[in-house]
Amino acid sequence: MATLSLEHIGKKYPNGFEGVKDFNLEIADKEFIIFVGPSGCGKSTTLRMIAGLETITSGTLKIDGRVVNDVEPKDRDIAMVFQNYALYPHMTVYDNMAFPMKLRKASPEDIDKAVHEAARILDLEKLLDRKPSALSGGQRQRVAMGRAIVRNPKVYLMDEPLSNLDAKLRVQMRAEISKLHDRLGATIIYVTHDQTEAMTLGTRIVVIKDGVMQQVDTPNKLYSEPVNLFVAGFIGSPQMNFIDAKVGEAAGKVTLTFGHNTITLPDSKGSVLKKKGYVGKVVTFGIRPEDVVEQHEHDKGRTLSEAIDATVTVYELLGSEAMIYGEVDGGQISAHIEATNPVRTGDKIKVAFDADKIHVFDKDTELAIVH
């Protein structure tokens, strides 16, 4: 069992800067929790407080119900994997992985068994005699993970472990870490600024901004029901389109007007805006690029809004599909299109939105009004 409880955790530095503010989170046994957010948001600081590498200024941290605020890192039964591998260059892979157990004065038999088992899981058996300098980046990261595995800790903490790898290796290692979580059945807390990594790995994701937790949810919920503008823009690649629009009403239907364009909202969304008194006010509406349909594309059975004019300013071929960026009266728009679509830079086109996928946010508070 390895449950964690973070109750009103805060980190305030001597100069008065608050790196983490009133952080509350319950982590269940065997969960894969992701801390995600832009650089400097406090995610690594929170991880280091869990590890005991940073002092906790306020609040209570519990591991399996035991308060560990003042417990030494070595006594918390956690293992940490860093982005820079932190391997001993003069030691072989075997000795690097065995080192934590040697510090604990484990028997040579237990050490050998644990190292070979971890090497088997991570496909490192043929590399045990090599030094780190003879390994690739991905192999070194697997060794760092192996060193954590042999300790058999209650909790694994991973601080941007893939950020030093190239794009192809990152994809491979994401799959490895996901399989590793399934094999170990362990509790993992993983820090990243890469939202693709977060979406593919986590059972739950914690989105952090300026030391404040914004939303904790499953990847699917974060994507489809972001609580505010920041989460909506941070989760999803490319990011959601945002346009300021005025809420109106015509023939009993609620509309959004931006520039000379007006689109009609489905009754389920429009009734919420009307009930909350937004008619006549300016809001921010959001639509993801994959929910923007260009005139040449098939609507795939979606309920589409009225078509609006757009001018393509950028075309990016991504293989089987392409991204287009364009200007519409009242804002900017981006859309996924098929690679076979003849649209190119400079073209004037018509686009429509999947009306059921429109998000509306309060212009002042930036909180979601309706999804």
Salt bridges, closest charged atoms under 4 A:
GLU7 OE2 - LYS62 NZ 3.56
ASP22 OD1 - HIS8 ND1 2.66
GLU31 OE2 - ARG204 NE 2.76
GLU54 OE1 - LYS11 NZ 3.37
GLU54 OE2 - ARG48 NE 3.81
ASP64 OD2 - LYS154 NZ 3.24
ASP75 OD2 - LYS74 NZ 3.45
ASP77 OD1 - ARG104 NH2 3.84
ASP95 OD1 - LYS102 NZ 3.41
ASP112 OD1 - HIS116 ND1 3.39
GLU117 OE2 - ARG120 NH2 2.72
GLU160 OE1 - HIS193 ND1 2.71
GLU176 OE2 - LYS179 NZ 3.72
ASP194 OD2 - ARG170 NH2 3.18
GLU197 OE2 - ARG170 NH2 2.84
GLU225 OE1 - LYS221 NZ 3.27
ASP244 OD2 - LYS363 NZ 2.59
GLU249 OE2 - LYS274 NZ 2.62
ASP267 OD1 - LYS253 NZ 3.12
ASP291 OD1 - LYS357 NZ 3.97
GLU294 OE1 - HIS296 ND1 3.22
ASP299 OD1 - HIS298 ND1 3.85
ASP309 OD1 - LYS350 NZ 2.64
GLU321 OE2 - HIS336 ND1 3.37
ASP329 OD2 - HIS260 ND1 2.44
